[in-house]
């Protein structure tokens, strides 16, 4: 009986998720700054419009969660708008004439992946 040579097949799965999820926080010089969820989303929308204009900013994103005390949120955005949203967040530098910056802490096509962060894991 003749042995056949071993064959290997490389399988690559493309992400079929149509969304990406971003965990972000707003860091301001004035630590006592408070924003409502509406003001937080409007700040992001204005940043996207400033960078890409009215037509370029015409992609939807959702504010899924918002922590008012930490000024952090989880956003859901279509894959085609991820780079635009991320670049706009990077370039936002002030809110109400006060220096601030958005920090993108986690990005994933899976919402469950944002539930934990191995960099903040504390082992006992």
Secondary structure as GFF3:
##gff-version 3
##sequence-region A 1 124
A	DSSP	beta_strand	19	28	.	.	.	ID=ss1
A	DSSP	alpha_helix	37	56	.	.	.	ID=ss2
A	DSSP	beta_strand	61	67	.	.	.	ID=ss3
A	DSSP	beta_strand	72	78	.	.	.	ID=ss4
A	DSSP	three_ten_helix	79	81	.	.	.	ID=ss5
A	DSSP	alpha_helix	82	91	.	.	.	ID=ss6
A	DSSP	beta_strand	94	95	.	.	.	ID=ss7
A	DSSP	beta_strand	98	108	.	.	.	ID=ss8
A	DSSP	three_ten_helix	111	115	.	.	.	ID=ss9
A	DSSP	three_ten_helix	118	120	.	.	.	ID=ss10
###
